[in-house]
Amino acid sequence: MQSLIGKQLRSLYDSVLVEPIPDKLVELLLKLDEVGGDSPSGVDDGEHKAATAGNGEGSKPQ
């Protein structure tokens, strides 16, 4: 039974991989790229380091 479910899930997943991305989603992603710049999160690395300093992230004081 598990083998059959696995085969069906793989088949479904493979069919999703070859589907084209909807135009509206492509347009949204392009707009987000324009607004967000190069950083995937939209936050500059320097800004991220400054924003996370003191909250336990990053290097610990010695």
WOHUFEN-V745531 format. One line per field, one symbol per residue. phi: phi as a letter, one per 40 degrees, with the letter a starting at -180 (. if undefined). psi: psi as a letter, one per 40 degrees, with the letter a starting at -180 (. if undefined). burial: 1 if it has 24 or more other C-alpha atoms within 12 Angstrom, else 0. A space follows every 10 residues. Layout:
# WOHUFEN-V745531
phi->???
psi->???
burial->???
This chain:
# WOHUFEN-V745531
phi->.ccccdcccc cccccccccc cddccccccc ccccccgccd cgbcdccccc cccgbgcgcc cb
psi->dddddddddd dddddddeii hidddddddd dddddeadhd eehidddddd deheeeiaii i.
burial->0000000000 0000000000 0000000000 0000000000 0000000000 0000000000 00
